[in-house]
């Protein structure tokens, strides 16, 4: 393989595609194996759209499937996005043609990874996706390669830069005379700056992070990705009041994606989580991503870095291209595709953990006693308690944290408290990180 020149076909010329074209134009001989990687063909939705890079000397394909099958490129790079449609069809076409594929498409790998792995291995070609998780931070390589000699017990961290940026900016509003809906105001600014899409649902709804943690869970636990089994909660309901009260208790709210393995199976979750202020994840601000990997032999590894952007993500795509140029061969996941099975999901209701509960109650005697008694009767033990009147509020917010309790018990207690006549709205539940 050493010294061979490689022709690259790139489908998708957005932020990452443009970054890759610029990178390979500046450094075609970047790979350690020698030789050069040169883009020869491209495909995108619009040929005439203005772009800050030149494609006039490249073969144009209206259909990415035709680019994928073209004999005039040696590697197909898919940067279209989406779990189905043109992205999936093009990747399948390239693999059927016996062509190596590099993709940054987390939805595609999380939802169809097992079947694509089987196709790739049947055809004897690699399918690589380093850029699908944490952009330029090498999470996939660490889990799939560096920790292959260990037994990973859990993975958890911040896998969506958009949500991390929004929560960081909302915290910055504390103590200021800000807008009534801080989340919507910060989201609009994130969209203006390009951190959030025009339709931000995939990010703020937690689905993007769920795709990524599903991939990491498959790599960590030697199973097929099982995105459908992930429990997902986004940040849309996180209020500035929650951020303030959490901080008063010594925590910061982050959207945490986690995967853990036990004798019962695997639990994959994404939800807003309270993290202690002195914890490294609490200190990863802005659009940064961060990840903890816990193994039985190596112990804990911490990664932090940019999770998106033209430069970092294009560098991750280029790293996969370099692997292909050096002839590296390994299963798409930790095991050959024929040995992959979806993991057995653990019922989240049976999971144990500490929680943050926020109530809005009437300002009248006996309210706190009624809430406390209801929790005690349900079997929920209170760890700490905070009452903090807020000006111009419809009621009085009180917040408490619990000792570890089964989530089913906690949910039942919340249902009972929500029906108390002194409680003005359904109590807000946020988990507290175990990490």
LOMIRO-488334 format. One record per residue (C-alpha): residue number from 1; x, y, z. Coordinates in nm, 2 decimals, padded with zeros to 4 digits. Layout:
REM residues N
<mardren k="NUM" px="X" py="Y" pz="Z"/>
...
This chain:
REM residues 435
<mardren k="1" px="00.00" py="00.00" pz="00.00"/>
<mardren k="2" px="00.30" py="00.23" pz="00.06"/>
<mardren k="3" px="00.34" py="00.51" pz="-00.19"/>
<mardren k="4" px="00.02" py="00.45" pz="-00.37"/>
<mardren k="5" px="-00.18" py="00.76" pz="-00.49"/>
<mardren k="6" px="-00.54" py="00.75" pz="-00.38"/>
<mardren k="7" px="-00.83" py="00.91" pz="-00.57"/>
<mardren k="8" px="-01.10" py="01.04" pz="-00.33"/>
<mardren k="9" px="-01.47" py="01.09" pz="-00.41"/>
<mardren k="10" px="-01.65" py="01.33" pz="-00.17"/>
<mardren k="11" px="-02.03" py="01.34" pz="-00.14"/>
<mardren k="12" px="-02.14" py="01.65" pz="00.06"/>
<mardren k="13" px="-01.97" py="01.98" pz="00.04"/>
<mardren k="14" px="-02.09" py="02.16" pz="00.35"/>
<mardren k="15" px="-01.87" py="02.27" pz="00.64"/>
<mardren k="16" px="-01.69" py="01.94" pz="00.68"/>
<mardren k="17" px="-01.67" py="01.86" pz="00.30"/>
<mardren k="18" px="-01.52" py="02.20" pz="00.24"/>
<mardren k="19" px="-01.27" py="02.16" pz="00.52"/>
<mardren k="20" px="-01.16" py="01.82" pz="00.38"/>
<mardren k="21" px="-01.12" py="01.96" pz="00.03"/>
<mardren k="22" px="-00.90" py="02.24" pz="00.17"/>
<mardren k="23" px="-00.70" py="02.00" pz="00.38"/>
<mardren k="24" px="-00.62" py="01.76" pz="00.10"/>
<mardren k="25" px="-00.55" py="02.04" pz="-00.14"/>
<mardren k="26" px="-00.29" py="02.18" pz="00.10"/>
<mardren k="27" px="-00.15" py="01.85" pz="00.22"/>
<mardren k="28" px="-00.21" py="01.57" pz="-00.03"/>
<mardren k="29" px="00.09" py="01.37" pz="00.10"/>
<mardren k="30" px="-00.01" py="01.39" pz="00.47"/>
<mardren k="31" px="-00.04" py="01.02" pz="00.53"/>
<mardren k="32" px="00.26" py="00.83" pz="00.70"/>
<mardren k="33" px="00.24" py="00.56" pz="00.43"/>
<mardren k="34" px="00.35" py="00.80" pz="00.16"/>
<mardren k="35" px="00.17" py="00.86" pz="-00.16"/>
<mardren k="36" px="-00.10" py="01.12" pz="-00.21"/>
<mardren k="37" px="-00.47" py="01.15" pz="-00.14"/>
<mardren k="38" px="-00.63" py="01.37" pz="-00.41"/>
<mardren k="39" px="-01.00" py="01.46" pz="-00.45"/>
<mardren k="40" px="-01.11" py="01.37" pz="-00.80"/>
<mardren k="41" px="-01.49" py="01.38" pz="-00.79"/>
<mardren k="42" px="-01.76" py="01.55" pz="-00.58"/>
<mardren k="43" px="-02.14" py="01.55" pz="-00.53"/>
<mardren k="44" px="-02.37" py="01.79" pz="-00.36"/>
<mardren k="45" px="-02.72" py="01.92" pz="-00.38"/>
<mardren k="46" px="-02.63" py="02.23" pz="-00.59"/>
<mardren k="47" px="-02.34" py="02.26" pz="-00.83"/>
<mardren k="48" px="-02.38" py="02.64" pz="-00.87"/>
<mardren k="49" px="-02.40" py="02.73" pz="-00.50"/>
<mardren k="50" px="-02.12" py="02.98" pz="-00.41"/>
<mardren k="51" px="-01.84" py="02.80" pz="-00.21"/>
<mardren k="52" px="-01.51" py="02.93" pz="-00.05"/>
<mardren k="53" px="-01.32" py="02.66" pz="-00.24"/>
<mardren k="54" px="-01.27" py="02.57" pz="-00.60"/>
<mardren k="55" px="-01.43" py="02.26" pz="-00.75"/>
<mardren k="56" px="-01.40" py="02.36" pz="-01.12"/>
<mardren k="57" px="-01.13" py="02.10" pz="-01.19"/>
<mardren k="58" px="-01.32" py="01.81" pz="-01.02"/>
<mardren k="59" px="-01.56" py="01.57" pz="-01.18"/>
<mardren k="60" px="-01.92" py="01.66" pz="-01.08"/>
<mardren k="61" px="-02.19" py="01.40" pz="-01.00"/>
<mardren k="62" px="-02.55" py="01.51" pz="-00.95"/>
<mardren k="63" px="-02.62" py="01.17" pz="-00.79"/>
<mardren k="64" px="-02.39" py="01.06" pz="-00.50"/>
<mardren k="65" px="-02.47" py="00.70" pz="-00.58"/>
<mardren k="66" px="-02.31" py="00.74" pz="-00.92"/>
<mardren k="67" px="-02.00" py="00.90" pz="-00.75"/>
<mardren k="68" px="-01.99" py="00.61" pz="-00.51"/>
<mardren k="69" px="-01.98" py="00.36" pz="-00.79"/>
<mardren k="70" px="-01.75" py="00.55" pz="-01.02"/>
<mardren k="71" px="-01.43" py="00.36" pz="-01.11"/>
<mardren k="72" px="-01.25" py="00.69" pz="-01.11"/>
<mardren k="73" px="-01.21" py="00.71" pz="-00.73"/>
<mardren k="74" px="-01.05" py="00.46" pz="-00.48"/>
<mardren k="75" px="-01.22" py="00.58" pz="-00.16"/>
<mardren k="76" px="-01.57" py="00.71" pz="-00.11"/>
<mardren k="77" px="-01.62" py="00.98" pz="00.16"/>
<mardren k="78" px="-01.98" py="01.04" pz="00.27"/>
<mardren k="79" px="-02.05" py="01.37" pz="00.43"/>
<mardren k="80" px="-02.42" py="01.41" pz="00.34"/>
<mardren k="81" px="-02.57" py="01.32" pz="00.67"/>
<mardren k="82" px="-02.90" py="01.16" pz="00.77"/>
<mardren k="83" px="-02.97" py="00.80" pz="00.86"/>
<mardren k="84" px="-03.14" py="00.71" pz="00.53"/>
<mardren k="85" px="-03.19" py="00.86" pz="00.18"/>
<mardren k="86" px="-02.90" py="00.95" pz="-00.04"/>
<mardren k="87" px="-02.64" py="00.90" pz="00.23"/>
<mardren k="88" px="-02.73" py="00.54" pz="00.30"/>
<mardren k="89" px="-02.78" py="00.46" pz="-00.07"/>
<mardren k="90" px="-02.44" py="00.60" pz="-00.16"/>
<mardren k="91" px="-02.26" py="00.42" pz="00.12"/>
<mardren k="92" px="-02.42" py="00.09" pz="00.02"/>
<mardren k="93" px="-02.34" py="00.14" pz="-00.35"/>
<mardren k="94" px="-01.97" py="00.21" pz="-00.26"/>
<mardren k="95" px="-01.95" py="-00.10" pz="-00.04"/>
<mardren k="96" px="-02.12" py="-00.32" pz="-00.31"/>
<mardren k="97" px="-01.86" py="-00.19" pz="-00.55"/>
<mardren k="98" px="-01.59" py="-00.31" pz="-00.32"/>
<mardren k="99" px="-01.48" py="00.04" pz="-00.23"/>
<mardren k="100" px="-01.36" py="00.16" pz="00.11"/>
<mardren k="101" px="-01.59" py="00.41" pz="00.28"/>
<mardren k="102" px="-01.52" py="00.69" pz="00.52"/>
<mardren k="103" px="-01.81" py="00.87" pz="00.68"/>
<mardren k="104" px="-01.88" py="01.13" pz="00.95"/>
<mardren k="105" px="-02.25" py="01.03" pz="00.96"/>
<mardren k="106" px="-02.34" py="00.93" pz="01.32"/>
<mardren k="107" px="-02.71" py="00.87" pz="01.24"/>
<mardren k="108" px="-02.62" py="00.63" pz="00.97"/>
<mardren k="109" px="-02.38" py="00.43" pz="01.18"/>
<mardren k="110" px="-02.60" py="00.43" pz="01.49"/>
<mardren k="111" px="-02.91" py="00.32" pz="01.31"/>
<mardren k="112" px="-02.77" py="00.09" pz="01.03"/>
<mardren k="113" px="-02.42" py="00.01" pz="01.15"/>
<mardren k="114" px="-02.47" py="-00.36" pz="01.19"/>
<mardren k="115" px="-02.60" py="-00.42" pz="00.84"/>
<mardren k="116" px="-02.34" py="-00.19" pz="00.68"/>
<mardren k="117" px="-02.07" py="-00.37" pz="00.88"/>
<mardren k="118" px="-02.19" py="-00.70" pz="00.75"/>
<mardren k="119" px="-02.19" py="-00.57" pz="00.39"/>
<mardren k="120" px="-01.84" py="-00.41" pz="00.43"/>
<mardren k="121" px="-01.69" py="-00.73" pz="00.57"/>
<mardren k="122" px="-01.86" py="-00.95" pz="00.31"/>
<mardren k="123" px="-01.70" py="-00.73" pz="00.04"/>
<mardren k="124" px="-01.37" py="-00.72" pz="00.23"/>
<mardren k="125" px="-01.35" py="-00.34" pz="00.25"/>
<mardren k="126" px="-01.31" py="-00.10" pz="00.54"/>
<mardren k="127" px="-01.59" py="00.12" pz="00.67"/>
<mardren k="128" px="-01.45" py="00.40" pz="00.90"/>
<mardren k="129" px="-01.63" py="00.67" pz="01.09"/>
<mardren k="130" px="-01.39" py="00.84" pz="01.34"/>
<mardren k="131" px="-01.55" py="01.18" pz="01.26"/>
<mardren k="132" px="-01.90" py="01.06" pz="01.36"/>
<mardren k="133" px="-01.83" py="01.10" pz="01.73"/>
<mardren k="134" px="-01.66" py="01.41" pz="01.89"/>
<mardren k="135" px="-01.54" py="01.55" pz="01.56"/>
<mardren k="136" px="-01.17" py="01.59" pz="01.58"/>
<mardren k="137" px="-01.13" py="01.43" pz="01.92"/>
<mardren k="138" px="-01.04" py="01.06" pz="01.86"/>
<mardren k="139" px="-01.30" py="00.89" pz="02.08"/>
<mardren k="140" px="-01.37" py="00.61" pz="01.83"/>
<mardren k="141" px="-01.00" py="00.52" pz="01.79"/>
<mardren k="142" px="-00.95" py="00.52" pz="02.17"/>
<mardren k="143" px="-01.24" py="00.29" pz="02.24"/>
<mardren k="144" px="-01.20" py="00.06" pz="01.94"/>
<mardren k="145" px="-00.82" py="00.05" pz="01.93"/>
<mardren k="146" px="-00.64" py="00.18" pz="02.24"/>
<mardren k="147" px="-00.87" py="00.00" pz="02.48"/>
<mardren k="148" px="-00.92" py="-00.32" pz="02.30"/>
<mardren k="149" px="-00.72" py="-00.50" pz="02.57"/>
<mardren k="150" px="-00.95" py="-00.38" pz="02.85"/>
<mardren k="151" px="-01.30" py="-00.44" pz="02.96"/>
<mardren k="152" px="-01.49" py="-00.12" pz="02.95"/>
<mardren k="153" px="-01.75" py="-00.08" pz="03.22"/>
<mardren k="154" px="-01.90" py="00.26" pz="03.13"/>
<mardren k="155" px="-01.87" py="00.57" pz="02.91"/>
<mardren k="156" px="-02.02" py="00.90" pz="02.98"/>
<mardren k="157" px="-01.97" py="01.26" pz="02.87"/>
<mardren k="158" px="-02.07" py="01.57" pz="02.68"/>
<mardren k="159" px="-02.12" py="01.47" pz="02.31"/>
<mardren k="160" px="-02.31" py="01.76" pz="02.17"/>
<mardren k="161" px="-02.14" py="02.10" pz="02.14"/>
<mardren k="162" px="-02.46" py="02.29" pz="02.06"/>
<mardren k="163" px="-02.63" py="02.19" pz="02.39"/>
<mardren k="164" px="-02.31" py="02.25" pz="02.59"/>
<mardren k="165" px="-02.29" py="02.60" pz="02.44"/>
<mardren k="166" px="-02.65" py="02.68" pz="02.52"/>
<mardren k="167" px="-02.63" py="02.56" pz="02.88"/>
<mardren k="168" px="-02.30" py="02.75" pz="02.93"/>
<mardren k="169" px="-02.45" py="03.07" pz="02.79"/>
<mardren k="170" px="-02.77" py="03.03" pz="03.00"/>
<mardren k="171" px="-02.55" py="03.01" pz="03.31"/>
<mardren k="172" px="-02.38" py="03.33" pz="03.21"/>
<mardren k="173" px="-02.72" py="03.51" pz="03.23"/>
<mardren k="174" px="-02.75" py="03.44" pz="03.60"/>
<mardren k="175" px="-02.78" py="03.76" pz="03.79"/>
<mardren k="176" px="-02.87" py="03.97" pz="03.48"/>
<mardren k="177" px="-03.20" py="04.11" pz="03.36"/>
<mardren k="178" px="-03.24" py="03.86" pz="03.08"/>
<mardren k="179" px="-03.52" py="03.75" pz="02.86"/>
<mardren k="180" px="-03.82" py="03.56" pz="03.00"/>
<mardren k="181" px="-03.73" py="03.25" pz="02.80"/>
<mardren k="182" px="-03.35" py="03.22" pz="02.83"/>
<mardren k="183" px="-03.34" py="02.89" pz="02.64"/>
<mardren k="184" px="-03.51" py="03.03" pz="02.33"/>
<mardren k="185" px="-03.30" py="03.35" pz="02.34"/>
<mardren k="186" px="-02.97" py="03.16" pz="02.36"/>
<mardren k="187" px="-03.08" py="02.91" pz="02.10"/>
<mardren k="188" px="-03.15" py="03.19" pz="01.86"/>
<mardren k="189" px="-02.80" py="03.33" pz="01.92"/>
<mardren k="190" px="-02.65" py="02.98" pz="01.87"/>
<mardren k="191" px="-02.83" py="02.96" pz="01.53"/>
<mardren k="192" px="-02.70" py="03.30" pz="01.43"/>
<mardren k="193" px="-02.34" py="03.19" pz="01.51"/>
<mardren k="194" px="-02.38" py="02.86" pz="01.33"/>
<mardren k="195" px="-02.36" py="02.64" pz="01.64"/>
<mardren k="196" px="-02.72" py="02.53" pz="01.59"/>
<mardren k="197" px="-02.91" py="02.43" pz="01.28"/>
<mardren k="198" px="-03.22" py="02.61" pz="01.15"/>
<mardren k="199" px="-03.41" py="02.31" pz="01.28"/>
<mardren k="200" px="-03.23" py="02.24" pz="01.61"/>
<mardren k="201" px="-03.43" py="01.93" pz="01.71"/>
<mardren k="202" px="-03.16" py="01.67" pz="01.66"/>
<mardren k="203" px="-02.93" py="01.87" pz="01.89"/>
<mardren k="204" px="-03.15" py="02.01" pz="02.17"/>
<mardren k="205" px="-03.37" py="01.71" pz="02.17"/>
<mardren k="206" px="-03.08" py="01.49" pz="02.26"/>
<mardren k="207" px="-03.10" py="01.27" pz="01.95"/>
<mardren k="208" px="-02.75" py="01.37" pz="01.81"/>
<mardren k="209" px="-02.59" py="01.27" pz="02.14"/>
<mardren k="210" px="-02.79" py="00.95" pz="02.15"/>
<mardren k="211" px="-02.65" py="00.85" pz="01.81"/>
<mardren k="212" px="-02.30" py="00.91" pz="01.93"/>
<mardren k="213" px="-02.33" py="00.72" pz="02.26"/>
<mardren k="214" px="-02.50" py="00.43" pz="02.08"/>
<mardren k="215" px="-02.19" py="00.40" pz="01.86"/>
<mardren k="216" px="-01.96" py="00.42" pz="02.15"/>
<mardren k="217" px="-02.16" py="00.16" pz="02.34"/>
<mardren k="218" px="-02.14" py="-00.08" pz="02.05"/>
<mardren k="219" px="-01.76" py="-00.04" pz="02.04"/>
<mardren k="220" px="-01.72" py="-00.06" pz="02.41"/>
<mardren k="221" px="-01.93" py="-00.36" pz="02.48"/>
<mardren k="222" px="-01.87" py="-00.56" pz="02.16"/>
<mardren k="223" px="-02.23" py="-00.55" pz="02.04"/>
<mardren k="224" px="-02.43" py="-00.40" pz="01.75"/>
<mardren k="225" px="-02.55" py="-00.04" pz="01.78"/>
<mardren k="226" px="-02.90" py="-00.03" pz="01.94"/>
<mardren k="227" px="-03.01" py="00.33" pz="01.90"/>
<mardren k="228" px="-03.37" py="00.23" pz="01.94"/>
<mardren k="229" px="-03.30" py="00.12" pz="02.30"/>
<mardren k="230" px="-03.15" py="00.46" pz="02.41"/>
<mardren k="231" px="-03.35" py="00.66" pz="02.66"/>
<mardren k="232" px="-03.34" py="01.02" pz="02.54"/>
<mardren k="233" px="-03.43" py="01.36" pz="02.70"/>
<mardren k="234" px="-03.32" py="01.69" pz="02.56"/>
<mardren k="235" px="-03.25" py="02.03" pz="02.72"/>
<mardren k="236" px="-03.57" py="02.22" pz="02.60"/>
<mardren k="237" px="-03.72" py="02.21" pz="02.95"/>
<mardren k="238" px="-03.42" py="02.33" pz="03.14"/>
<mardren k="239" px="-03.50" py="02.67" pz="03.29"/>
<mardren k="240" px="-03.27" py="02.94" pz="03.41"/>
<mardren k="241" px="-03.42" py="02.87" pz="03.76"/>
<mardren k="242" px="-03.29" py="02.51" pz="03.74"/>
<mardren k="243" px="-02.95" py="02.63" pz="03.65"/>
<mardren k="244" px="-02.95" py="02.88" pz="03.94"/>
<mardren k="245" px="-03.07" py="02.64" pz="04.20"/>
<mardren k="246" px="-02.83" py="02.37" pz="04.08"/>
<mardren k="247" px="-02.54" py="02.61" pz="04.11"/>
<mardren k="248" px="-02.66" py="02.71" pz="04.46"/>
<mardren k="249" px="-02.63" py="02.34" pz="04.55"/>
<mardren k="250" px="-02.28" py="02.31" pz="04.40"/>
<mardren k="251" px="-02.37" py="02.16" pz="04.06"/>
<mardren k="252" px="-02.38" py="02.26" pz="03.69"/>
<mardren k="253" px="-02.63" py="02.12" pz="03.45"/>
<mardren k="254" px="-02.49" py="01.94" pz="03.14"/>
<mardren k="255" px="-02.64" py="01.72" pz="02.88"/>
<mardren k="256" px="-02.48" py="01.39" pz="02.96"/>
<mardren k="257" px="-02.48" py="01.08" pz="02.73"/>
<mardren k="258" px="-02.39" py="00.76" pz="02.91"/>
<mardren k="259" px="-02.36" py="00.39" pz="02.85"/>
<mardren k="260" px="-02.30" py="00.14" pz="03.13"/>
<mardren k="261" px="-02.28" py="-00.24" pz="03.14"/>
<mardren k="262" px="-02.40" py="-00.47" pz="03.42"/>
<mardren k="263" px="-02.51" py="-00.83" pz="03.46"/>
<mardren k="264" px="-02.86" py="-00.73" pz="03.35"/>
<mardren k="265" px="-02.75" py="-00.57" pz="03.03"/>
<mardren k="266" px="-02.66" py="-00.23" pz="02.89"/>
<mardren k="267" px="-02.82" py="00.10" pz="02.98"/>
<mardren k="268" px="-02.78" py="00.39" pz="02.73"/>
<mardren k="269" px="-02.92" py="00.73" pz="02.83"/>
<mardren k="270" px="-02.91" py="01.09" pz="02.73"/>
<mardren k="271" px="-03.05" py="01.35" pz="02.97"/>
<mardren k="272" px="-02.97" py="01.68" pz="03.15"/>
<mardren k="273" px="-02.76" py="01.60" pz="03.45"/>
<mardren k="274" px="-02.63" py="01.78" pz="03.75"/>
<mardren k="275" px="-02.25" py="01.75" pz="03.77"/>
<mardren k="276" px="-02.04" py="01.87" pz="04.07"/>
<mardren k="277" px="-01.88" py="02.21" pz="04.00"/>
<mardren k="278" px="-01.53" py="02.08" pz="04.06"/>
<mardren k="279" px="-01.58" py="01.78" pz="03.81"/>
<mardren k="280" px="-01.39" py="01.80" pz="03.48"/>
<mardren k="281" px="-01.72" py="01.77" pz="03.28"/>
<mardren k="282" px="-01.86" py="02.07" pz="03.47"/>
<mardren k="283" px="-01.56" py="02.27" pz="03.36"/>
<mardren k="284" px="-01.59" py="02.18" pz="02.99"/>
<mardren k="285" px="-01.77" py="02.49" pz="02.87"/>
<mardren k="286" px="-01.88" py="02.64" pz="02.54"/>
<mardren k="287" px="-01.90" py="02.40" pz="02.24"/>
<mardren k="288" px="-01.64" py="02.16" pz="02.38"/>
<mardren k="289" px="-01.70" py="01.78" pz="02.40"/>
<mardren k="290" px="-01.57" py="01.57" pz="02.68"/>
<mardren k="291" px="-01.57" py="01.20" pz="02.76"/>
<mardren k="292" px="-01.49" py="00.96" pz="03.05"/>
<mardren k="293" px="-01.41" py="00.60" pz="02.97"/>
<mardren k="294" px="-01.39" py="00.36" pz="03.26"/>
<mardren k="295" px="-01.21" py="00.03" pz="03.22"/>
<mardren k="296" px="-01.14" py="-00.25" pz="03.46"/>
<mardren k="297" px="-00.76" py="-00.26" pz="03.40"/>
<mardren k="298" px="-00.66" py="00.09" pz="03.27"/>
<mardren k="299" px="-00.90" py="00.27" pz="03.50"/>
<mardren k="300" px="-01.04" py="00.61" pz="03.39"/>
<mardren k="301" px="-00.95" py="00.79" pz="03.07"/>
<mardren k="302" px="-01.06" py="01.15" pz="03.01"/>
<mardren k="303" px="-01.09" py="01.31" pz="02.66"/>
<mardren k="304" px="-01.18" py="01.67" pz="02.59"/>
<mardren k="305" px="-01.17" py="01.86" pz="02.26"/>
<mardren k="306" px="-01.37" py="02.01" pz="01.98"/>
<mardren k="307" px="-01.67" py="01.81" pz="01.88"/>
<mardren k="308" px="-01.75" py="01.98" pz="01.55"/>
<mardren k="309" px="-01.63" py="02.24" pz="01.30"/>
<mardren k="310" px="-01.47" py="02.23" pz="00.96"/>
<mardren k="311" px="-01.10" py="02.19" pz="01.07"/>
<mardren k="312" px="-01.14" py="01.93" pz="01.36"/>
<mardren k="313" px="-01.39" py="01.71" pz="01.18"/>
<mardren k="314" px="-01.21" py="01.72" pz="00.85"/>
<mardren k="315" px="-00.89" py="01.62" pz="01.03"/>
<mardren k="316" px="-01.08" py="01.32" pz="01.17"/>
<mardren k="317" px="-01.19" py="01.22" pz="00.82"/>
<mardren k="318" px="-00.84" py="01.26" pz="00.70"/>
<mardren k="319" px="-00.71" py="01.03" pz="00.98"/>
<mardren k="320" px="-00.95" py="00.76" pz="00.85"/>
<mardren k="321" px="-00.82" py="00.81" pz="00.50"/>
<mardren k="322" px="-00.46" py="00.78" pz="00.63"/>
<mardren k="323" px="-00.56" py="00.45" pz="00.79"/>
<mardren k="324" px="-00.68" py="00.32" pz="00.45"/>
<mardren k="325" px="-00.36" py="00.44" pz="00.29"/>
<mardren k="326" px="-00.15" py="00.24" pz="00.54"/>
<mardren k="327" px="-00.36" py="-00.07" pz="00.48"/>
<mardren k="328" px="-00.50" py="-00.10" pz="00.84"/>
<mardren k="329" px="-00.76" py="-00.37" pz="00.86"/>
<mardren k="330" px="-01.00" py="-00.43" pz="01.16"/>
<mardren k="331" px="-01.37" py="-00.51" pz="01.21"/>
<mardren k="332" px="-01.61" py="-00.22" pz="01.18"/>
<mardren k="333" px="-01.70" py="-00.27" pz="01.54"/>
<mardren k="334" px="-01.51" py="-00.47" pz="01.81"/>
<mardren k="335" px="-01.62" py="-00.81" pz="01.66"/>
<mardren k="336" px="-01.67" py="-00.95" pz="01.31"/>
<mardren k="337" px="-02.01" py="-00.84" pz="01.19"/>
<mardren k="338" px="-02.15" py="-01.19" pz="01.20"/>
<mardren k="339" px="-02.09" py="-01.21" pz="01.57"/>
<mardren k="340" px="-02.26" py="-00.88" pz="01.66"/>
<mardren k="341" px="-02.59" py="-00.88" pz="01.84"/>
<mardren k="342" px="-02.79" py="-00.59" pz="01.98"/>
<mardren k="343" px="-02.73" py="-00.55" pz="02.35"/>
<mardren k="344" px="-02.99" py="-00.64" pz="02.61"/>
<mardren k="345" px="-03.13" py="-00.31" pz="02.73"/>
<mardren k="346" px="-03.18" py="-00.25" pz="03.10"/>
<mardren k="347" px="-03.51" py="-00.10" pz="03.21"/>
<mardren k="348" px="-03.43" py="00.26" pz="03.31"/>
<mardren k="349" px="-03.70" py="00.23" pz="03.58"/>
<mardren k="350" px="-03.49" py="-00.01" pz="03.77"/>
<mardren k="351" px="-03.17" py="00.20" pz="03.77"/>
<mardren k="352" px="-03.06" py="00.35" pz="04.09"/>
<mardren k="353" px="-02.94" py="00.71" pz="04.13"/>
<mardren k="354" px="-02.96" py="01.04" pz="04.30"/>
<mardren k="355" px="-03.19" py="01.31" pz="04.18"/>
<mardren k="356" px="-03.26" py="01.69" pz="04.19"/>
<mardren k="357" px="-03.63" py="01.77" pz="04.23"/>
<mardren k="358" px="-03.77" py="02.12" pz="04.19"/>
<mardren k="359" px="-04.12" py="02.21" pz="04.30"/>
<mardren k="360" px="-04.33" py="02.52" pz="04.25"/>
<mardren k="361" px="-04.57" py="02.55" pz="04.55"/>
<mardren k="362" px="-04.81" py="02.79" pz="04.70"/>
<mardren k="363" px="-04.67" py="03.02" pz="04.97"/>
<mardren k="364" px="-04.87" py="02.87" pz="05.26"/>
<mardren k="365" px="-04.80" py="02.68" pz="05.58"/>
<mardren k="366" px="-04.76" py="02.30" pz="05.57"/>
<mardren k="367" px="-04.64" py="02.27" pz="05.21"/>
<mardren k="368" px="-04.29" py="02.15" pz="05.28"/>
<mardren k="369" px="-04.42" py="01.90" pz="05.54"/>
<mardren k="370" px="-04.67" py="01.76" pz="05.28"/>
<mardren k="371" px="-04.40" py="01.72" pz="05.02"/>
<mardren k="372" px="-04.15" py="01.56" pz="05.26"/>
<mardren k="373" px="-04.41" py="01.32" pz="05.40"/>
<mardren k="374" px="-04.51" py="01.21" pz="05.05"/>
<mardren k="375" px="-04.15" py="01.14" pz="04.96"/>
<mardren k="376" px="-04.09" py="00.95" pz="05.28"/>
<mardren k="377" px="-04.40" py="00.74" pz="05.23"/>
<mardren k="378" px="-04.28" py="00.65" pz="04.88"/>
<mardren k="379" px="-03.94" py="00.55" pz="05.02"/>
<mardren k="380" px="-03.74" py="00.85" pz="04.89"/>
<mardren k="381" px="-03.48" py="00.98" pz="05.13"/>
<mardren k="382" px="-03.39" py="01.35" pz="05.11"/>
<mardren k="383" px="-03.02" py="01.45" pz="05.11"/>
<mardren k="384" px="-03.04" py="01.83" pz="05.09"/>
<mardren k="385" px="-03.30" py="02.10" pz="05.08"/>
<mardren k="386" px="-03.32" py="02.46" pz="04.95"/>
<mardren k="387" px="-03.60" py="02.71" pz="04.94"/>
<mardren k="388" px="-03.53" py="03.03" pz="04.75"/>
<mardren k="389" px="-03.81" py="03.28" pz="04.69"/>
<mardren k="390" px="-03.80" py="03.43" pz="04.34"/>
<mardren k="391" px="-03.94" py="03.78" pz="04.26"/>
<mardren k="392" px="-04.25" py="03.80" pz="04.04"/>
<mardren k="393" px="-04.29" py="03.42" pz="04.05"/>
<mardren k="394" px="-04.64" py="03.26" pz="04.06"/>
<mardren k="395" px="-04.53" py="03.05" pz="04.36"/>
<mardren k="396" px="-04.23" py="02.96" pz="04.58"/>
<mardren k="397" px="-03.97" py="02.72" pz="04.42"/>
<mardren k="398" px="-03.82" py="02.46" pz="04.65"/>
<mardren k="399" px="-03.56" py="02.22" pz="04.55"/>
<mardren k="400" px="-03.41" py="01.91" pz="04.71"/>
<mardren k="401" px="-03.17" py="01.63" pz="04.63"/>
<mardren k="402" px="-03.23" py="01.27" pz="04.71"/>
<mardren k="403" px="-03.01" py="00.98" pz="04.81"/>
<mardren k="404" px="-02.99" py="00.70" pz="04.56"/>
<mardren k="405" px="-03.33" py="00.56" pz="04.48"/>
<mardren k="406" px="-03.48" py="00.34" pz="04.21"/>
<mardren k="407" px="-03.62" py="00.56" pz="03.93"/>
<mardren k="408" px="-03.96" py="00.38" pz="03.94"/>
<mardren k="409" px="-03.99" py="00.47" pz="04.31"/>
<mardren k="410" px="-03.90" py="00.83" pz="04.23"/>
<mardren k="411" px="-04.14" py="00.86" pz="03.94"/>
<mardren k="412" px="-04.43" py="00.72" pz="04.15"/>
<mardren k="413" px="-04.35" py="00.98" pz="04.43"/>
<mardren k="414" px="-04.35" py="01.26" pz="04.18"/>
<mardren k="415" px="-04.69" py="01.15" pz="04.05"/>
<mardren k="416" px="-04.83" py="01.17" pz="04.40"/>
<mardren k="417" px="-04.67" py="01.51" pz="04.47"/>
<mardren k="418" px="-04.80" py="01.65" pz="04.15"/>
<mardren k="419" px="-05.16" py="01.59" pz="04.28"/>
<mardren k="420" px="-05.11" py="01.78" pz="04.61"/>
<mardren k="421" px="-05.33" py="02.09" pz="04.61"/>
<mardren k="422" px="-05.04" py="02.31" pz="04.72"/>
<mardren k="423" px="-04.82" py="02.21" pz="04.42"/>
<mardren k="424" px="-04.87" py="02.44" pz="04.12"/>
<mardren k="425" px="-04.71" py="02.24" pz="03.84"/>
<mardren k="426" px="-04.56" py="01.90" pz="03.79"/>
<mardren k="427" px="-04.22" py="01.87" pz="03.98"/>
<mardren k="428" px="-03.91" py="01.89" pz="03.77"/>
<mardren k="429" px="-03.67" py="01.59" pz="03.78"/>
<mardren k="430" px="-03.31" py="01.61" pz="03.69"/>
<mardren k="431" px="-03.06" py="01.33" pz="03.76"/>
<mardren k="432" px="-02.73" py="01.38" pz="03.95"/>
<mardren k="433" px="-02.42" py="01.23" pz="03.78"/>
<mardren k="434" px="-02.27" py="00.92" pz="03.93"/>
<mardren k="435" px="-01.93" py="01.00" pz="03.77"/>
